[in-house]
Amino acid sequence: MKICYYLCDQAKTRKSRGIWVYTNELMSSLVKLNSCELSALTSVDGPKINGVENVVLPVKTGSIPGRLIMDHIHPYLMPDADLYHYPKGFMPYFRTPKAPH
């Protein structure tokens, strides 16, 4: 099973530390199980997880404009997967999901 995570909306700051710990622990545990293929869509200033195929977009999403733009165009850039996971619960506005989210 292929699982793709959307991480452009996460930063390693005190404000989002809880969601970052959740994401890091979940993905690290899945890497250790070695039972699925993991990928993550992230930004230049976003998190990277060891053992996960990190698709790094050449933009910074730490600013409000960069984040808003990326949040709504990222579905066109996502790697193919069976399941898409948004740890922060975001769903894109302009595109209807074609796979489970």
C-alpha positions as CSV (number, residue, x, y, z in Angstrom):
1,M,0.0,0.0,0.0
2,K,1.3,3.5,-0.9
3,I,0.6,6.3,1.6
4,C,1.4,9.9,0.9
5,Y,1.5,12.6,3.6
6,Y,1.0,16.3,3.0
7,L,3.5,18.1,5.2
8,C,3.7,21.6,3.6
9,D,1.5,22.9,6.3
10,Q,3.8,21.8,9.1
11,A,6.7,23.5,10.7
12,K,8.9,22.6,13.6
13,T,7.8,25.5,15.8
14,R,6.4,25.6,19.3
15,K,3.0,26.4,17.9
16,S,2.8,23.2,15.8
17,R,5.0,20.9,18.0
18,G,2.1,18.6,18.9
19,I,1.1,17.8,15.3
20,W,4.8,17.5,14.3
21,V,5.4,14.9,17.1
22,Y,2.3,13.0,16.0
23,T,3.3,13.0,12.3
24,N,7.0,12.1,13.1
25,E,6.1,9.2,15.4
26,L,3.4,7.8,13.1
27,M,5.6,7.9,10.0
28,S,8.7,6.6,11.8
29,S,6.7,3.7,13.2
30,L,5.4,2.8,9.7
31,V,9.0,3.0,8.3
32,K,10.1,0.5,11.0
33,L,7.2,-1.9,10.2
34,N,8.3,-1.8,6.5
35,S,4.8,-2.9,5.5
36,C,3.9,0.0,3.2
37,E,5.5,2.5,0.8
38,L,5.6,6.1,2.3
39,S,6.0,9.4,0.5
40,A,5.6,13.0,1.7
41,L,5.0,16.2,-0.1
42,T,6.9,18.9,1.7
43,S,8.4,22.3,1.1
44,V,12.0,23.6,1.2
45,D,11.5,24.8,4.8
46,G,9.2,21.8,5.8
47,P,9.9,18.6,7.7
48,K,11.7,15.6,6.2
49,I,11.4,12.1,7.5
50,N,14.2,9.5,7.2
51,G,13.2,6.4,5.3
52,V,10.4,8.3,3.5
53,E,10.5,9.4,-0.2
54,N,10.3,13.2,0.4
55,V,9.1,15.2,-2.6
56,V,10.4,18.6,-1.8
57,L,8.8,21.5,-3.6
58,P,11.1,24.5,-4.4
59,V,9.0,27.0,-2.4
60,K,8.8,28.1,1.2
61,T,5.5,27.7,3.0
62,G,6.5,29.4,6.2
63,S,4.8,32.6,5.0
64,I,1.1,33.1,4.7
65,P,1.0,33.7,0.9
66,G,3.2,30.7,0.2
67,R,1.2,28.5,2.4
68,L,-2.2,29.5,1.0
69,I,-1.0,29.0,-2.6
70,M,0.5,25.6,-1.9
71,D,-2.5,24.4,0.1
72,H,-4.7,24.8,-2.9
73,I,-2.4,23.7,-5.8
74,H,-0.7,20.8,-4.1
75,P,-3.2,18.1,-5.2
76,Y,-1.8,18.5,-8.8
77,L,1.7,17.8,-7.4
78,M,1.0,14.9,-5.1
79,P,2.7,11.6,-5.9
80,D,0.4,8.6,-6.8
81,A,-0.8,6.8,-3.7
82,D,-3.6,4.5,-2.4
83,L,-4.2,6.7,0.6
84,Y,-3.5,10.4,1.3
85,H,-3.0,11.6,4.9
86,Y,-3.3,15.2,6.0
87,P,-2.2,15.2,9.6
88,K,-3.6,18.7,10.2
89,G,-6.9,17.8,8.6
90,F,-6.7,20.1,5.6
91,M,-8.7,19.3,2.5
92,P,-8.1,21.2,-0.8
93,Y,-10.7,23.6,-2.0
94,F,-10.4,23.4,-5.7
95,R,-10.1,19.6,-6.3
96,T,-12.2,16.7,-5.2
97,P,-10.2,13.8,-3.9
98,K,-9.9,10.8,-6.2
99,A,-8.4,8.5,-3.5
100,P,-9.2,8.0,0.2
101,H,-8.0,10.9,2.4
